[in-house]
Amino acid sequence: MISTAIRVARVGSAAELAAAILMMLGFPAIMVAALVPSVYAFAAAAAVTYLADHYLHRKGSYLVNRLSKVRAGLSIRFLIRELLLILLLARLDLANNLIYYGAIGCFIAFYGLQAPHGAVVTLIRNRRRLPVATRNVDLKSRINIPDAPRLGLLDRSAEKMLHLDLAAVVGILISAVAGSSVAGFVGIGITLGLGSLYVLALVPYVRGRKIPPNADKVLEAVDDWLHEYKPQTVLYFSGSKDSAYQVNMWLETMEQLDSRPLIILRERIILQNLAPTTVPVICVPGGVHLMNMDLSTVRVALYAANVGKNIHLLRVPTMKHVFIGHGDSDKLASVNPFSKAYDEVWTAGRAGRDRYAIADVGVRDEDIVEVGRPQLAPIQAWEGAPEGPRGGAADGRCPTVLYAPTWEGWDGDPGNTSIMLAGENIVKKLVKADPPVRVLYKPHPFTGTVLPKAAAAHRRIVALVEAAAAERAADSRFTSDPAEQEKAKADLVRIEARIAELVGTGGERADEAEATRDGVVDVARYEEVARLRGEWNEAYWRSFPAWEHRVIEGAEPRLYDCFNVSDAMVSDISSVVSDFIASGKPYAVTDSAGLGVEEFKRQNTAVRAAVILSTSAKELGTLLDAVRDPAADALAKDRKELKKYLLGPDDPTSIQQFNTAVANLALKADSRNRGQESRAAAAGTPGADELSDALSAQPPTA
C-alpha cells in the first residue's frame, strides 16, 4: 500500500511521502488552530509545514514542483500561513492591538520585496547564462567571467527569501502569548531587514565588472580557442537527461583517440550529467551559434544517436559524418533508416553489417566499417567457475550467476523484459540450485518507470534475493572472514572520503558560468579518482562473503564490474547480452514473447549461443551445468564464433581498429576537400572552406 502511495504521489521514498502528507495535513491544522484559537497548536502545525516543505524542496520532490500547477506553489503556501496568522490574532481579540497592524504591514512589505528580489535574481541568472558552456576549454585566459553571488544567494533563492518570514512569525506568536508587542516588532524588523539586505546583496551583480561578457565576446573566445586547439574528431550528441549514458559510454574512447578530440553537446542538461573526462567539451544550445563556430579543422564527426538536431552539423561538407550508435543489439533502432544520411556507419562486427543488409533501409555495404567495441575492453575473459562448498572451498565460494534483466520499455510490451513473466521463476531456481550458486541481481535503472507490474515484480525479486541471502548466512557450509570484510568496509569508507574530497575540490559548481571558467580538469586529480574507483570496486567485492546473494542497484558497481565477478548471466534481448558475449562466459536469454527457440534465435543474433529460457525457467539447469563443468558446456565453441561475428576480432584491439577507421575517414575528407579546392580554382567558384562558411551563415532548419 505504501509503495502504491509513493508511486501515485510521485515521491522517491517513504520519508518523502510522510513529509508530503504532513505538509498537506499541516495547513488544515493551522486553520483549525487559528479558528479555535490556540497559539501553541498553531505554532506546532506551522513548524510541521515549514519543516516538511523545506525537506521536500531539498529532495527536489516532484510533488512539490507540481503543486504550482494547481495554484498551490511556494509563495501561495507561505502567504496562506501568514494570512492564517493574522486570523489567529483576530480570533485572540488582538485586532485593535498594535501587533495586529504591524503583522499586516510586515507581510505587505515583505511581499513587496519579493518582486525586486525575483527580478534581480532572474536578471543575474539570464546574464550569467552564456551562449555556450564548456569543460576543459581555456576561456579564463581569454575573457573575464566574474564570480557568481557568494553564500549560495542564487541557489533556491525564492525558498530562502520566503523563509525569512520565520522571524516575524515566531515574534508575533510570542507577542500573542506574552501580551507584549516587543517580540513581534523585533521579529518583524529582522524579517524586513534581512529581506532588504538579501536584495541589496544581489544588486551589485547586475552591473559593472560583475556581469559576464556578452554573447559575441564569449563566442569569439571559443572560436579563438578552437583556432588554437584545432580539433580533428568531434563526438556530437543531443538528447534528454535520461540519454546521457549514450554519450558517457564513448568518453573513454574519445580520450584514447590519436587525433585531437572534441565533444559537442546541444543540451545543458546533458552537460550537467556528463561523466568526468579530459576531453574538451562545448555545449552549444543554439543552432545558429553552432553553425557559426570555426570547425574548419574537423575532419570526422561521430554521432551516438539519431536525433533531429544532428542536421546542424551534418550539413557541413568539409567533414565526414559517422553513425557510431550507443550499443549493439538486434533491436530496430540498430538499423534506423536515418543512418543512410551519414557518410559511414560503424558497427562492432560482421553482425551489424548483416543487419543492415537484411533490413534493406538504404545503407550501402561499402559505407559500413567494422571497428569493434572499444568500451568492452574492461570486460575480462572467463577463467572457469570456482568450486562450491561440496568441492571443499574453505570460504564456501561458489559460482556466481548475474541476473541483469532489461526494463519494460516505453510501449509496455511484456516481451521486452523477463522481469514480469519469468523473473521470480529465474531467481527462485537460482537461489535453490544444488550445488549452490551465488545470485547477483542488477536490474535496469528504468525498471518499473512505465508499468506498475514491472515495479511490483522487481520488489518481489528483491525480497526473494534478500531472504535467500539471510538463509544462506545461517548455513554452516558457508563461512566468511569477518576481519577481512571489516577491513574492506573501512577501505570503502576511506576511498569514498578521498573521492569526495577530490571531486569536491575540483568538481562542478552550481553556476554554469563559473563551471565554464574553471572547468579545465586537473589531469592528476582525474587519474587519481580513476585509480581510486578501481580500488573501490575491488574493496566492494571483498566487503561481503563471496557466496552472498546480492541486489545491486545504482551506478556503482558498474555493470561490467558485475560481469567480471560472474561466471554466467541471465538477461533479455538488449545490448547487455552483446556486451557480455565479450567475456566468453555462458549465458541465458529469456524468450519472454514466447516465440519458440528457433524463431527466437532467427530473430535475435545475440542469442544464437545462449541457453534459451522459457518463462518457467526450467532450462536453467543447462546453464548451470555449463558453468560447473566445461565438458557439459556444449555452446562454448558457438560463443567463440558468435563473439567474433558480433564484436569483431580480438586482434587488433578495438581501439586500434577505431583509430584506424578515424584516420582513414579523415584522409577521405582531406581528399574530398582538396578536390573541391582544385575544381573551384579551375572554375573560379567557391572552394570547400568558402562553401562551408556560406552554409554556416544560413539559418538552421529542423
LUMGU-388996 format. One record per residue (C-alpha): x, y, z. Coordinates in Angstrom, 2 decimals. Each point is the difference from the previous one (the first is absolute). Layout:
LUMGU-388996
R         u         v         w
R         X         Y         Z
...
END
This chain:
LUMGU-388996
R         u         v         w
R      0.00      0.00      0.00
R      2.83      2.39      0.88
R      1.75     -0.78     -3.30
R     -3.22      0.76     -1.90
R     -0.33      3.32      1.82
R      3.62      0.83     -0.79
R     -0.63     -0.67     -3.68
R     -3.26      1.97     -0.12
R      1.51      2.98      1.85
R      3.10     -0.13     -2.20
R      2.37      0.12      2.97
R      3.27     -1.87      0.31
R     -0.26     -1.61      3.44
R     -2.19     -0.65      3.00
R      1.62      2.97      1.77
R     -0.99      2.32     -2.86
R     -3.53     -1.42      0.06
R     -0.21      0.63      3.76
R      1.26      3.56     -0.43
R     -2.54      0.63     -2.77
R     -2.87     -1.33      2.15
R      1.10      2.09      2.98
R      0.20      3.12     -2.14
R     -3.45     -0.61     -1.50
R     -1.58     -0.65      3.39
R      1.94      2.80      1.64
R     -1.84      2.85     -1.74
R     -3.51     -1.14      1.03
R      1.41     -0.46      3.50
R      1.30      3.58     -0.04
R     -3.44      1.25     -1.04
R     -1.72     -1.94      2.77
R      2.55      1.29      2.54
R     -0.64      3.58     -1.18
R     -3.77     -0.40      0.31
R      0.05     -1.71      3.42
R      2.23      2.09      0.76
R      3.14     -1.69      1.38
R      3.42      1.62     -0.31
R      1.85     -3.16      0.98
R     -1.88     -2.22     -2.44
R      0.52      2.65     -2.71
R      3.75      0.09      0.72
R      0.29     -3.80     -0.08
R     -1.94     -0.39     -3.26
R      1.89      2.90     -1.60
R      3.34     -1.56      1.01
R     -1.04     -3.27     -1.64
R     -0.85      1.75     -3.28
R      3.24      2.00      0.03
R      2.13     -3.11      0.58
R     -1.90     -2.23     -2.44
R      0.09      2.65     -2.71
R      3.73      0.53      0.48
R      0.72     -3.75     -0.06
R     -1.97     -0.53     -3.21
R      1.76      2.91     -1.70
R      3.40     -1.27      1.09
R     -0.87     -3.39     -1.49
R     -1.21      1.62     -3.22
R     -3.31     -1.80      0.40
R     -2.12     -0.27     -3.14
R     -3.13      0.53      2.10
R      1.12      3.41      1.23
R      0.85      1.08     -3.53
R     -3.47     -1.02     -1.20
R     -1.83      1.93      2.73
R      0.62      3.24     -1.89
R     -2.01     -1.46     -2.90
R     -3.09     -0.10      2.21
R      0.55      3.50      1.41
R      1.53     -1.26      3.23
R      3.56      1.05     -0.68
R      2.66      1.07      2.48
R     -1.06      3.66      0.29
R     -3.66     -0.92      0.45
R      0.80     -2.43      2.80
R      1.97      2.65      1.90
R     -2.71      2.61     -0.60
R     -2.73     -2.34      1.30
R      1.98     -0.66      3.17
R      0.48      3.74      0.58
R     -3.69      0.78     -0.63
R     -0.96     -2.70      2.47
R      2.34      1.61      2.52
R     -1.92      3.26     -0.40
R     -3.24     -1.97      0.43
R      1.42     -1.43      3.22
R      0.72      3.49      1.30
R     -3.55      1.07     -0.81
R     -1.48     -3.04      1.75
R      2.15      0.83      3.05
R     -1.73      3.42      0.13
R      3.24      1.75     -0.97
R     -1.52      1.78     -3.02
R      0.35      3.34      1.76
R      3.51     -0.78      1.24
R      3.00      1.66     -1.60
R      1.55     -3.42     -0.80
R     -3.02     -0.83     -2.19
R      0.62      2.99     -2.26
R      3.73     -0.61      0.17
R     -0.50     -3.55     -1.28
R     -2.16      1.21     -2.90
R      2.50      2.70     -0.91
R      2.92     -2.42      0.33
R     -1.43     -2.58     -2.38
R     -1.06      2.63     -2.55
R      3.52      1.46      0.05
R      1.56     -3.46      0.00
R     -1.89     -0.99     -3.13
R      0.87      3.37     -1.47
R      3.65     -1.09      0.25
R     -0.70     -3.20     -1.94
R     -0.38      1.84     -3.30
R      3.38      1.79     -0.03
R      1.64     -3.12      1.42
R     -1.46     -2.21     -2.75
R      0.83      2.55     -2.69
R      3.63      0.34      1.10
R      0.47     -3.76      0.31
R     -1.47     -0.56     -3.47
R      2.15      2.75     -1.50
R      3.17     -1.43      1.56
R     -0.78     -3.50     -1.19
R     -0.77      1.17     -3.53
R      3.19      2.03     -0.22
R      2.08     -2.86      1.39
R     -1.42     -2.48     -2.49
R      2.62     -0.02     -2.72
R     -0.81     -0.96     -3.60
R      2.28     -3.00      0.50
R      1.14     -2.01      3.00
R      3.31     -1.83     -0.03
R      2.25     -2.45      1.81
R      3.74     -0.32     -0.55
R      0.00      3.11     -2.19
R      2.26      2.84      1.10
R     -2.23      3.06     -0.13
R      1.35      1.45      3.23
R      3.07      1.43     -1.73
R     -2.12      1.50     -2.80
R     -2.99      1.65      1.69
R     -0.91      1.12      3.50
R     -2.82     -2.05      1.51
R     -0.66      1.42      3.49
R     -1.00     -2.01      3.05
R     -3.62     -0.81      0.65
R     -1.68      1.47      3.10
R      1.53     -1.59      3.08
R     -1.64     -1.80      2.92
R     -2.35     -1.86     -2.30
R     -2.14      3.09     -0.58
R     -1.27     -1.36     -3.35
R     -0.49     -3.60      1.10
R     -3.71     -0.59      0.80
R     -0.25      3.77      0.42
R     -3.81      0.22      0.14
R     -0.18     -2.58      2.77
R      2.72      1.78      1.99
R     -1.64      3.39     -0.39
R     -3.43     -1.24      1.07
R      1.40     -1.79      3.04
R      1.16      3.36      1.36
R     -3.59      0.46      1.21
R      0.80     -2.50      2.76
R      1.40      2.70      2.29
R     -3.18      2.06     -0.30
R     -2.29     -3.02      0.48
R      1.87     -1.14      3.14
R      0.10      3.51      1.43
R     -3.72      0.59     -0.61
R     -0.91     -3.34      1.63
R      2.09      0.90      3.05
R     -1.77      3.35      0.21
R     -3.38     -1.75     -0.21
R      0.93     -2.15      3.01
R      1.84      2.64      2.04
R     -2.40      2.84     -0.60
R      2.88      2.30     -0.99
R      0.69      1.30     -3.52
R      3.76      0.22      0.50
R      0.92     -3.50     -1.19
R     -2.31      0.35     -2.98
R      1.55      3.24     -1.20
R      3.50     -1.35      0.55
R     -0.88     -2.97     -2.23
R     -1.60      2.30     -2.56
R      3.12      2.15     -0.04
R      2.23     -3.04     -0.50
R     -2.15     -1.33     -2.86
R     -0.21      3.29     -1.88
R      3.64      0.82      0.70
R      1.31     -3.34     -1.24
R     -2.30      0.15     -3.04
R      1.31      3.44     -0.93
R      3.61     -1.10      0.53
R     -0.59     -3.04     -2.24
R     -1.14      2.27     -2.85
R      2.83      2.47      0.58
R      2.58     -2.82      0.06
R     -1.07     -1.03     -3.50
R     -0.14      3.46     -1.60
R      3.79      0.32     -0.67
R     -0.17     -3.11     -2.20
R     -2.21      1.69     -2.60
R      2.46      2.66     -1.03
R      3.65      0.84     -0.56
R      2.82     -2.52      0.14
R     -2.18     -2.63      1.63
R     -1.88     -0.59     -3.26
R      1.41     -2.70     -2.34
R      0.94      0.97     -3.57
R     -2.75      0.14     -2.60
R     -0.73     -2.87     -2.38
R      2.15      1.33     -2.84
R      3.10      0.23      2.17
R     -0.51     -3.47      1.44
R     -0.46     -1.55     -3.45
R      3.06      1.88     -1.25
R      2.03     -1.46      2.88
R     -1.23     -3.50     -0.81
R      0.97      0.45     -3.65
R      3.40      1.27      1.10
R      0.46     -3.15      2.08
R     -1.15     -2.19     -2.89
R      2.48      1.70     -2.32
R      2.78     -0.75      2.47
R     -1.09     -3.56      0.90
R     -0.89     -1.07     -3.57
R     -2.35     -2.90      0.78
R      0.03     -2.84     -2.50
R     -2.64     -2.46      1.23
R     -3.33      1.04      1.53
R     -2.46     -2.07      2.01
R     -3.37      1.71     -0.47
R     -2.95     -0.70      2.26
R     -3.52      1.26      0.65
R     -2.63     -1.54      2.25
R     -1.94      0.05      3.25
R      1.35     -0.37      3.53
R     -0.77     -3.72     -0.02
R      2.14     -0.53     -3.11
R      3.23      1.36      1.50
R      1.33     -3.57      0.31
R      0.11     -0.17     -3.79
R      2.75      2.60     -0.19
R      1.67     -1.02      3.27
R      0.79     -3.43     -1.41
R      2.19      1.61     -2.67
R      2.05      2.31      2.25
R      2.82     -2.46      0.68
R      0.24     -0.81     -3.71
R      0.27      3.69     -0.84
R      2.82      0.33      2.53
R      1.91     -2.74     -1.81
R     -0.25      1.49     -3.49
R      3.22      0.70     -1.89
R     -1.56      3.15     -1.46
R     -0.99      3.10      1.98
R     -3.50     -0.67      1.40
R     -2.86      2.35      0.80
R     -3.45     -0.70      1.41
R     -2.90      2.19     -1.11
R     -3.25     -0.16      2.00
R     -3.25      1.76     -0.77
R     -1.81     -0.05      3.36
R      1.19      1.42      3.31
R     -1.65     -2.85      1.90
R      2.29     -2.46     -1.81
R      3.05      2.03      1.03
R     -1.20     -0.06      3.61
R     -0.25     -3.80     -0.18
R      3.21     -0.56     -1.96
R      2.51     -2.28      1.70
R      3.46      1.43      0.78
R      2.33      0.09     -2.99
R      3.23      1.58     -1.18
R     -1.42      0.68     -3.48
R     -1.00      3.61     -0.79
R     -3.79      0.41      0.07
R     -2.08      2.81     -1.50
R     -3.74      0.17      0.61
R     -1.71      2.12     -2.66
R     -3.78      0.19      0.46
R     -0.54      2.40     -2.90
R      0.09     -1.37     -3.54
R      1.15      3.31     -1.47
R      2.85      0.23      2.51
R      1.12     -3.53     -0.88
R     -0.03      0.64     -3.73
R      2.00      3.18      0.43
R      2.77     -1.76      1.94
R      3.37     -0.48     -1.59
R      0.12     -3.78     -0.49
R      2.07      0.21     -3.18
R      2.68     -2.36      1.35
R     -2.48     -2.78      0.85
R      0.14     -2.89     -2.44
R     -2.09     -2.67      1.74
R     -3.28      0.45      1.88
R     -1.33     -2.89      2.07
R     -3.70     -0.30      0.90
R     -1.21     -2.19      2.87
R     -3.74      0.50     -0.60
R     -2.39      0.73     -2.84
R     -1.69      3.29      0.95
R     -1.33      3.00     -1.89
R      2.70      2.41      1.16
R      2.65     -2.08     -1.78
R     -0.89      1.96     -3.13
R      1.76      3.07      1.39
R      3.37     -1.75     -0.40
R     -0.87     -2.50     -2.73
R     -0.42      2.89     -2.42
R      3.74      0.82      0.17
R      1.67     -1.63     -3.04
R      3.63      0.46      1.04
R     -0.17     -2.81      2.56
R     -1.09     -3.61     -0.33
R     -2.92     -1.13      2.13
R     -0.22     -3.37      1.76
R     -2.76     -1.70      1.96
R      1.57     -1.97      2.84
R     -3.14     -0.62      2.10
R     -0.19     -0.76      3.69
R     -0.19     -3.77      0.16
R     -0.13     -3.13     -2.09
R     -3.20     -2.04     -0.09
R     -2.64     -1.42     -2.31
R     -2.52      2.70      0.86
R     -1.46      2.06     -2.86
R      1.91      3.07      1.21
R      3.20     -1.70     -1.18
R     -1.19      0.18     -3.64
R     -1.66      3.42     -0.04
R     -0.54      1.19     -3.62
R      1.29      3.42      1.03
R      3.46     -1.56      0.11
R      0.33      0.44     -3.76
R      0.41      3.74      0.62
R      3.56     -0.65      1.24
R      3.10     -0.56     -2.11
R      0.75     -3.19      1.90
R     -1.61     -2.23      2.64
R      2.37     -1.72      2.42
R     -1.02     -3.30      1.52
R      1.71     -2.25      2.50
R      0.26     -3.07     -2.25
R     -1.38     -1.79     -3.01
R     -3.41     -0.36      1.67
R     -0.65      3.73     -0.22
R      0.80     -0.03     -3.71
R     -2.35     -2.92     -0.58
R     -2.80      1.69      1.94
R      0.00      2.92     -2.41
R      0.09     -2.33     -3.00
R     -3.01     -1.94      1.29
R     -1.91      3.14      1.01
R      0.61      1.58     -3.45
R     -0.45      3.56      1.25
R      2.35      1.67     -2.47
R      3.34     -0.30      1.81
R      2.52     -1.28     -2.55
R      2.37     -2.80      0.92
R      3.03      1.99     -1.11
R     -0.91      2.73      2.50
R      0.14     -2.37      2.98
R      3.25     -0.38      1.95
R      0.58     -2.57      2.74
R      1.89      1.56      2.91
R     -0.75     -2.23      2.99
R     -1.24      1.37      3.31
R      2.72      1.98      1.82
R     -2.21      0.31      3.08
R      0.25     -3.75      0.62
R      3.71      0.05      0.80
R     -0.62     -0.15      3.80
R     -1.91     -3.29     -0.34
R      2.21     -2.88      1.08
R      0.06     -3.42     -1.64
R     -1.34     -2.98      1.92
R      2.47     -2.21      1.84
R     -2.50     -2.59      1.24
R     -2.37     -0.06      2.95
R      1.25     -0.59      3.57
R     -0.87     -3.16      1.88
R     -2.98      0.08      2.30
R     -0.21     -1.13      3.62
R     -0.22     -3.63     -1.06
R      3.30      0.44     -1.75
R      1.67      0.87      3.29
R      0.46      3.75     -0.38
R      0.79      1.28      3.49
R     -2.03      3.18     -0.38
R     -3.03     -1.58     -1.64
R      0.80      1.70     -3.32
R     -2.33     -1.06     -2.80
R     -0.75      0.99     -3.61
R     -1.68      3.40     -0.46
R     -2.94      0.52     -2.33
R     -0.99      3.56     -0.93
R     -3.65      0.70     -0.71
R     -0.08      3.28     -1.95
R     -3.42      0.44     -1.62
R     -0.80      2.98     -2.16
R     -2.98      2.27      0.70
R     -3.56     -0.12     -1.35
R      0.52      2.66     -2.69
R     -2.19      2.95     -0.91
R     -2.58     -2.15     -1.79
R     -0.51     -2.30      2.99
R      0.28     -3.15     -2.13
R      0.42     -2.90      2.46
R      2.39     -1.61     -2.49
R      2.54      2.77      0.62
R      1.06     -1.31      3.39
R      0.01     -3.22      1.98
R     -0.59      1.74      3.29
R     -3.80     -0.23      0.03
R     -0.57     -3.49     -1.45
R      3.17     -1.88      0.87
R      2.02      2.01      2.50
R     -1.23     -1.69      3.15
R      0.29     -3.46     -1.56
R      3.59      0.71     -1.02
R      1.05      1.26      3.43
R     -1.80     -2.78      1.88
R      1.78     -2.68     -2.03
R      3.38      1.71      0.40
R     -0.19      0.46      3.77
R     -1.16     -3.61      0.42
R      2.62     -1.48     -2.38
R      1.91     -3.02      1.26
R      3.01      0.16     -0.05
R     -0.52      3.61      1.02
R      0.76      3.14     -1.97
R      0.11      3.65      1.02
R     -2.55      2.36     -1.56
R      0.69      3.62     -0.89
R     -3.12      1.90     -1.01
R      0.67      3.24     -1.90
R     -3.17      1.42     -1.59
R     -0.12      2.66     -2.70
R     -0.23      3.47      1.62
R     -3.27      0.72     -1.85
R     -1.71     -3.14      1.33
R     -3.53      0.77      1.17
R     -0.11      3.55     -1.36
R     -2.72     -0.84     -2.53
R     -1.86     -3.06      1.27
R     -1.02     -0.43      3.67
R      0.06     -3.77     -0.61
R      3.71      0.21     -0.79
R      0.66      2.04      3.14
R     -1.93     -2.53      2.10
R      1.88     -2.93     -1.56
R      3.29      1.76      0.73
R     -0.93      0.41      3.67
R     -0.93     -3.67      0.27
R      3.31     -1.03     -1.55
R      1.90      2.23      2.41
R     -1.86     -1.63      2.89
R      0.86     -3.48     -1.34
R      3.71      0.81     -0.30
R      0.17      1.61      3.44
R     -1.84     -2.92      1.64
R      2.31     -2.50     -1.70
R      3.03      2.00      1.15
R     -1.21     -0.11      3.60
R     -0.61     -3.74     -0.23
R      3.44     -0.63     -1.46
R      1.69      2.07      2.71
R     -1.40     -2.49      2.53
R      1.25     -3.01     -1.98
R      3.10     -1.55      1.61
R      1.38     -1.04     -3.39
R      0.67      3.65     -0.78
R      2.70      1.63      2.06
R      1.50      3.47     -0.15
R      2.85      2.09      1.31
R     -1.57      2.84      2.03
R      3.36      1.66      0.57
R      0.69      0.18     -3.73
R     -3.48      1.35     -0.69
R      0.32      2.67      2.66
R      3.34      1.02     -1.47
R     -1.61      0.21     -3.45
R     -2.84      2.13      1.38
R      2.53      2.30      1.62
R      1.79      0.24     -3.34
R     -3.29      0.95     -1.66
R     -0.57      2.80      2.49
R      3.55      1.27     -0.47
R     -0.18     -0.17     -3.79
R     -3.42      1.66     -0.17
R      1.20      2.81      2.25
R      3.04      0.57     -2.20
R     -2.09     -0.05     -3.18
R     -2.45      2.47      1.54
R      2.92      2.23      0.95
R      1.46     -0.10     -3.50
R     -3.30      0.47     -1.79
R     -1.11      2.66      2.44
R      3.09      2.17     -0.35
R      0.02     -0.17     -3.77
R     -3.59     -0.90     -0.68
R     -2.88      1.70     -1.71
R     -1.30      3.31      1.29
R     -3.69      0.83      0.11
R      0.61      3.06     -2.17
R      0.46     -0.84     -3.66
R      2.18      3.02     -0.78
R      2.46     -0.86      2.77
R      0.03     -3.64     -1.05
R      0.87      1.12     -3.53
R      2.76      2.28      1.25
R      1.53     -2.48      2.44
R     -0.93     -3.24     -1.75
R      3.46     -1.02     -1.20
R      0.60     -3.40      1.52
R      2.96     -0.65      2.25
R      1.46     -3.04     -1.77
R      1.86     -1.24      3.09
R     -3.18      0.19      2.09
R     -2.00     -1.66     -2.80
R      2.45     -2.89     -0.21
R      0.02     -0.41      3.77
R     -3.80     -0.15      0.08
R      0.05     -2.65     -2.74
R      2.52     -2.04      1.99
R     -2.02      0.38      3.18
R     -3.17     -1.14     -1.75
R      1.85     -3.17     -0.98
R      1.06     -0.48      3.62
R     -3.57      0.65      1.14
R     -1.31     -2.71     -2.31
R      2.54     -2.52      1.31
R     -0.80      0.90      3.62
R     -3.74     -0.20     -0.64
R      0.15     -3.65     -1.02
R      2.18     -0.79      3.02
R     -2.41      1.70      2.38
R     -2.40     -2.95      0.07
R      0.42     -3.78     -0.36
R      0.62     -1.39     -3.49
R     -3.10     -2.19      0.36
R     -2.44      2.71      1.06
R     -3.00      0.70     -2.24
R     -0.15      3.68     -0.80
R     -2.35      2.63     -1.45
R      2.07      2.60     -1.85
R     -1.72      3.25     -0.93
R      1.39      3.41     -0.88
R      3.02      1.00     -2.04
R      2.62     -1.84      2.07
R      1.17     -2.66     -0.37
R     -0.32      0.31     -3.77
R     -1.56     -2.65     -2.19
R      3.39     -1.03     -1.41
R      1.34     -0.46      3.54
R     -2.89     -2.38      0.59
R      0.92     -1.81     -3.22
R      3.54     -0.52      1.27
R     -1.00     -1.61      3.30
R     -2.67     -2.20     -1.62
R      0.36     -3.40     -1.64
R     -3.24      0.16     -1.96
R     -2.84      2.42     -0.74
R     -3.75     -0.12     -0.55
R     -1.42      2.96     -1.88
R     -2.36      1.18     -2.75
R      0.40      1.25     -3.54
R      2.07      3.18      0.37
R      3.54      1.27     -0.48
R      0.82     -1.54      3.41
R      0.02     -3.42     -1.65
R      2.28      1.10     -2.83
R      2.38      1.56      2.51
R      0.06     -3.08      2.22
R      0.97     -2.15     -2.98
R      3.39      1.75      0.12
R      0.74     -1.93      3.20
R     -0.43     -3.39     -1.68
R     -2.05     -1.19      2.99
R     -3.18     -2.09     -0.20
R     -3.22      1.97     -0.13
R     -3.75     -0.47     -0.27
R     -2.65      2.24     -1.56
R     -3.71     -0.13      0.76
R     -2.50     -0.39     -2.82
R     -2.57      2.15      1.77
R     -2.06      0.46     -3.17
R     -0.40     -3.78     -0.38
R      1.37     -0.16     -3.55
R      1.51     -3.45      0.40
R      3.70     -0.88     -0.03
R      0.58     -0.07     -3.76
R     -1.97      3.13     -0.81
R      1.56      1.82      2.96
R      3.49     -0.83     -1.28
R     -0.95      0.92     -3.55
R     -1.18      3.45      1.03
R      2.79      0.72      2.50
R      3.60     -0.63     -1.00
R      1.39      0.49      3.51
R     -1.89     -3.01      1.41
R      1.34     -2.56     -2.47
R      2.57     -1.23      2.53
R     -2.29      0.41      3.02
R     -2.08     -2.36      2.07
R     -3.54      1.08     -0.87
R     -2.31      0.21      2.98
R     -3.76     -0.27     -0.02
R     -1.94      2.04      2.57
R      0.06     -3.02      2.33
R      3.84      0.11     -0.05
R      0.08     -3.81      0.01
R      3.00      0.08     -2.36
R      2.27      1.65      2.58
R      1.57     -3.34      0.85
R      1.76     -0.05     -3.38
R      1.63      3.35      0.77
R      1.07     -1.06      3.49
R      1.46     -3.26     -1.32
R      2.11      1.98     -2.49
R      1.27      2.23      2.80
R      0.97     -2.89      2.28
R      1.53     -2.35     -2.59
R      1.79      1.10     -3.21
R     -0.79     -3.42     -1.50
R     -3.71      0.78      0.29
R      0.41      3.37     -1.71
R     -1.37     -0.94     -3.42
R     -0.20      3.64     -1.17
R      3.62      1.02      0.72
R      1.06     -0.19     -3.67
R     -3.15      1.81     -1.13
R      0.69      2.83      2.46
R      3.52      0.45     -1.33
R     -1.22      0.21     -3.59
R     -2.89      2.27      0.93
R      2.32      2.33      1.91
R      2.09      0.55     -3.12
R     -3.11      0.41     -2.15
R     -1.61      2.56      2.31
R      3.03      1.87      1.35
R      2.76     -0.58     -2.53
R      3.43     -1.57      0.50
R      2.04      0.38      3.17
R      3.08      0.99     -1.99
R      0.51      2.82     -0.78
R     -1.69      1.42      3.06
R     -3.23      1.88     -0.45
R      1.54      3.38      0.84
R      2.64     -0.64     -2.66
R     -2.71     -0.81     -2.50
R     -1.91      3.12      1.03
R      3.01      2.28     -0.36
R      0.77     -1.51     -3.41
R     -3.56      0.66     -1.14
R      0.22      3.62      1.19
R      3.31      0.51     -1.81
R     -1.27     -1.56     -3.22
R     -3.13      2.11     -0.03
R      1.98      3.16      0.75
R      2.09     -0.74     -3.09
R     -3.19     -0.30     -2.03
R     -1.18      3.36      1.32
R      3.32      1.63     -0.85
R     -0.07     -1.55     -3.47
R     -3.52      1.25     -0.59
R      0.87      3.53      1.18
R      3.12      0.17     -2.17
R     -2.05     -1.12     -2.98
R     -2.54      2.69      0.66
R      2.71      2.64      0.26
R      1.61     -1.15     -3.25
R     -3.31      0.08     -1.86
R     -0.84      3.35      1.55
R      3.35      1.46     -1.06
R     -0.50     -1.25     -3.55
R     -3.57      1.24     -0.28
R      0.27      3.13      2.14
R     -2.77     -1.21      2.35
R      0.03     -0.06      3.81
R      2.25     -2.63      1.57
R     -0.75     -2.39      2.84
R      0.74      2.48      2.78
R     -2.02      2.75     -1.66
R     -2.89     -2.40     -0.58
R      0.12     -1.10      3.63
R     -0.02      3.63      1.14
R     -2.93      0.77     -2.28
R     -1.99     -2.93      1.36
R      0.78      1.03      3.57
R     -1.43      3.43     -0.66
R     -3.40     -1.44     -0.96
R     -2.73     -0.27      2.65
R     -0.42     -3.42      1.63
R     -2.63     -2.42     -1.18
R     -1.73     -2.70      1.95
END
